[in-house]
Amino acid sequence: MRRAVALATLGLAAAVRVAAAPAVLTAVSDTPRAFGYTVGDVVSRRVALQVPDGLTLDEDSLPRAGSRGRALELQRVVLRRSLFGVPQSLQLDYQVFLAPREVRVLEMPVVELRFSGTPRAQTLRIDAWPVTVGPLAPAEASPRDGLGEMRPDRAPPLLDTAPTRTRLVFELVVIALLLAYLAQVYLVLPWSSRRRRPFGRAWAALRALPAQPDAGQRRAAFERLHAALNETAGEVLFEPGLDDFVARRPRFAALREDLAHFFARSRAEFFGGGGGAGDARWLVELCRRCRDVERGAA
């Protein structure tokens, strides 16, 4: 029973389709208004298709969305079909991309649809359609104040820079104080400290000693070096206390033998009747080496 009903329905639908099928391939365009468009507007064109039975649309002949001319871009193509798959209508949406200075007439392009089938292959032509596009603003504005020629640029607003300048001065003062502190720590203090060190002062006095000094100069040099040793040791230093001095000041360990030689020459100079006379350059060199050890350069 159901099969019979279905066959009857299909037969009725086929009869209706045959009765409704047009005899000639035609297109009826529902054209949009041809005026009042500006740049950015979308113009939609709808075309009703009447396709005879036996013809099939070649979809490659449909225009492709995204194709663009100098003024119009095809943004959307909508093809609607009937219940039986026969094309019934075609909608083409174009967007205007032209901003003319005066009214311009544009044409929606020609579309040619190809159909294959019986009794023969056919082409359906949808003619061009004109539309007018106007400017966004008139070419010549009103001569009234503010609507005429281009007005001069407005002066930029002035910013209050007082807080920025105050902060900049404060930062510069802080930087200057930091630089002064660093100079004090890394330049002034080491320089003044070197000048106050015992062997540094002794070297400043002895470096001008001639190679063959007289007895007074030679004894003054010995006394200057003795004074530096005593100040460094914190007590009057004699040769028997040399080992204890080196133990408390291990930096001078490398000069242990030279200092012992100095004490021997000093004893000869002061208590041996001038036995230490002769070349005094070794005394100056010993003072220089003690100065280098004192400031950590040895």
Buried (B, 14 or more C-beta within 10 A) or exposed (E): EEEEEEEEEEEEEEEEBEEEBEEEBEBEBEBBEBEEBBBEEEBEBBBBBBBBBEBBBBEEEBBEEEEEBEBBBBBEBEBEEEEEEBBBBBBBBBBBBBBBEEEBEBEBBEBEBBBEBEEEEBEBEBEEBEBBBBBEEEEEEEEEEEEEEEEEEEEEEEEEEEEEEEEEEEEEEEEEEEEEEEEEEEEEEEEEEBEEBBBBBBBBBBEEBEEEBEEEBBBBBBBBBBBBBBBBBEEEBBEEBBEEBBEEBEEBEEBEEBBEEBBBBBBBBBEEEEEBBEEBEEBBEBBBBBBBBBEEEB
